């Protein structure tokens, strides 16, 4: 039986980066995988919204033919945590084995990236409480500090940390049963620190997580200084009422 994966991509403007991200999905291998993708839109320009409509409508072929792609719009920019939680709740009856939280500015490098994540859970069977597997990212990425506590899992190409440090959550796969046990993402922040908080909850519940070294994604991050400052204020709950709609209007 195929392994069911529910992938949720929170989208918030950044049209060029979002389109590049979606187009990089084209050659993804779905061998042994049943993939449902939710494009969860916090905000979009008219041209980006039209593009997303064309992806779901099938005129824009950004995903493998076997993947099911749905579009959900969330007015008022409720944030990454809220839209991922709501999307998982809506499609929970589909009974996915895994939830994949995937930032919409990542660029895929190898067709096997998704199968690598899924089958990492089988390869790391020696880790009895494996709660999440995340991708590796480009060297120097701010989300991946070097940590002496990270070690290689014997017989695999996975990196393990008992305290889940040094692991980026921009591409995070977790079993649905673990997601439900932990209550999903926190929703009191719009952006920033949400996936890190999930990692902390994993640790508190005696789960561990791993980095899949063979799943390498590019995470370019925004070069817009004003946008970076907005995300930082959003992460710490410092946004004024007039800023909650987001930086990109």
C-alpha positions in Angstrom: 0.0 0.0 0.0 1.3 3.5 -0.8 2.3 5.7 2.1 0.0 8.6 2.5 1.5 12.1 2.9 -0.5 15.2 3.5 1.8 18.2 2.6 0.7 21.7 3.6 2.4 24.7 2.0 1.6 28.0 3.8 1.7 30.8 1.2 2.1 34.5 2.0 2.8 36.7 -1.0 6.5 36.4 -2.2 5.2 35.6 -5.7 8.5 34.9 -7.4 9.8 32.7 -4.6 6.5 30.8 -4.4 6.3 30.1 -8.1 9.9 28.9 -8.1 9.1 26.6 -5.2 6.0 25.1 -6.8 7.8 24.6 -10.1 10.6 22.6 -8.4 8.0 20.0 -7.5 7.6 18.8 -11.1 10.1 15.9 -11.1 9.3 14.7 -7.5 9.2 10.9 -7.4 6.1 9.5 -5.9 7.2 5.8 -6.0 5.3 4.2 -3.1 3.7 7.4 -2.0 0.1 8.8 -2.2 0.5 12.6 -2.0 -2.1 15.3 -1.2 -0.9 18.9 -1.3 -2.7 21.8 0.3 -1.8 25.2 -0.9 -2.8 27.2 2.2 -2.9 30.9 1.3 -2.5 33.5 4.0 -2.2 36.3 1.3 -1.6 36.6 -2.4 -1.4 39.3 -5.1 -4.1 38.9 -7.8 -1.4 37.5 -10.2 -0.2 34.9 -7.7 -3.8 33.9 -6.8 -4.4 33.4 -10.5 -1.3 31.3 -10.8 -2.4 29.1 -7.8 -5.8 28.7 -9.4 -4.2 27.5 -12.6 -2.1 24.9 -10.6 -5.2 23.5 -8.9 -7.2 23.7 -12.2 -4.5 21.6 -14.0 -3.5 24.1 -16.6 -0.2 24.8 -14.8 1.6 21.5 -14.4 3.8 22.1 -11.3 3.1 18.8 -9.5 3.4 15.1 -10.6 0.2 13.9 -12.2 -0.4 11.4 -9.4 -0.5 14.1 -6.7 -3.8 15.7 -5.7 -3.5 19.4 -5.2 -6.1 21.6 -3.4 -6.3 25.3 -2.7 -7.5 26.9 0.6 -7.6 30.6 1.2 -7.4 32.0 4.8 -8.4 35.7 4.9 -6.8 38.0 7.4 -3.4 36.3 7.5 -4.0 34.0 10.6 -0.4 32.7 10.2 1.5 29.5 9.4 0.5 27.6 12.6 -3.2 28.2 12.1 -3.4 27.3 8.4 -1.3 24.2 8.8 -3.4 23.0 11.8 -6.7 23.8 10.0 -5.5 22.0 6.8 -4.5 18.9 8.8 -7.9 18.9 10.6 -9.8 19.2 7.3 -8.1 16.3 5.7 -7.5 14.1 8.7 -10.3 11.8 7.5 -8.1 11.0 4.5 -6.0 9.1 7.1 -2.5 10.2 6.1 0.3 8.4 7.7 2.5 11.6 7.7 2.0 15.4 7.9 4.5 17.4 5.9 4.9 21.1 6.8 6.7 22.7 3.9 7.7 26.4 3.5 6.7 27.9 0.1 10.2 29.3 -0.7 12.1 26.0 -0.6 13.7 24.7 -3.8 13.9 20.9 -4.4 17.2 19.5 -5.6 16.5 15.8 -6.2 13.4 13.9 -7.3 13.9 11.4 -4.4 13.6 14.0 -1.7 10.1 13.0 -0.6 10.7 9.2 -0.6 13.9 9.9 1.4 11.9 11.6 4.1 9.2 8.9 4.2 11.5 5.9 4.2 13.8 7.5 6.8 11.2 6.4 9.4 11.8 2.8 8.4 15.6 3.1 8.3 15.7 4.6 11.8 13.8 1.8 13.4 16.4 1.7 16.1 15.0 5.0 17.3 11.8 3.9 19.0 10.4 7.4 19.6 11.2 9.1 16.2 8.7 11.9 16.0 10.0 13.9 13.0 12.4 13.9 10.1 13.5 17.2 8.6 15.5 18.0 5.4 19.1 19.1 5.2 19.6 22.6 3.9 22.2 24.7 2.1 25.5 25.2 4.0 25.4 28.3 6.1 21.6 28.3 6.5 20.8 30.2 9.7 18.4 27.4 10.8 21.2 24.8 11.0 23.8 25.7 13.7 26.6 23.2 14.2 25.9 21.3 17.4 28.3 18.8 19.0 25.2 17.0 20.2 24.3 15.8 16.7 25.5 12.3 15.8 24.9 9.9 13.0 22.4 7.1 13.4 24.2 3.8 12.9 23.6 2.2 9.5 21.8 5.2 8.0 22.5 8.7 6.5 20.4 10.3 9.3 21.7 12.8 11.9 20.2 12.5 15.4 20.1 14.9 18.3 18.6 13.9 21.7 17.5 17.5 22.3 16.4 18.2 18.6 18.9 21.0 18.2 20.3 22.2 14.9 17.3 21.1 12.9 15.3 23.3 10.5 11.6 23.0 10.4 11.0 24.5 7.0 10.5 21.0 5.7 9.3 18.9 8.6 7.6 15.5 8.3 5.9 14.0 11.3 3.5 11.0 11.8 -0.1 12.1 12.0 -0.5 10.3 15.3 2.4 12.3 16.8 1.0 15.5 15.4 -2.3 14.9 17.1 -0.7 13.9 20.4 1.3 17.2 20.4 -1.7 19.3 19.3 0.0 20.5 16.1 1.6 24.0 15.8 1.1 26.8 18.2 -1.2 29.5 16.8 -0.4 32.5 18.9 2.4 33.6 16.5 1.9 34.6 12.9 5.4 33.5 11.8 8.7 32.5 13.3 9.6 30.0 16.0 6.6 27.8 15.3 8.5 24.8 14.0 11.1 25.2 16.7 8.4 25.1 19.3 7.1 21.9 17.7 10.6 20.4 18.1 10.6 21.4 21.7 7.3 19.7 22.3 8.7 16.6 20.7 11.5 16.6 23.2 9.2 17.2 26.1 7.1 14.2 25.1 10.2 12.0 24.9 10.3 12.0 21.1 13.4 12.6 19.0 13.9 13.9 15.5 16.5 13.4 12.7 18.0 15.3 9.8 17.9 13.4 6.5 21.2 14.2 4.9 20.1 12.8 1.5 17.2 15.2 1.4 18.9 18.5 0.5 16.7 21.6 -0.2 17.7 25.2 -0.9 16.1 27.7 1.5 17.1 31.1 0.1 15.3 33.3 2.7 14.1 36.7 1.9 16.7 39.4 1.2 14.2 42.2 2.0 15.5 43.7 5.3 12.1 45.3 6.1 10.4 41.9 5.6 12.9 40.2 7.9 12.3 42.8 10.6 8.5 42.2 10.2 8.9 38.5 10.6 11.1 39.0 13.7 8.4 41.2 15.3 5.7 38.7 14.3 7.7 35.9 15.9 7.7 37.7 19.3 4.2 39.0 19.2 5.3 42.6 18.7 3.1 43.5 15.7 0.8 46.5 15.8 -2.7 46.1 14.6 -1.9 47.8 11.3 1.0 45.3 10.7 -0.9 42.1 11.3 -2.0 42.0 7.6 1.7 41.5 6.8 4.5 43.5 5.3 3.7 42.6 1.7 0.5 44.3 0.7 
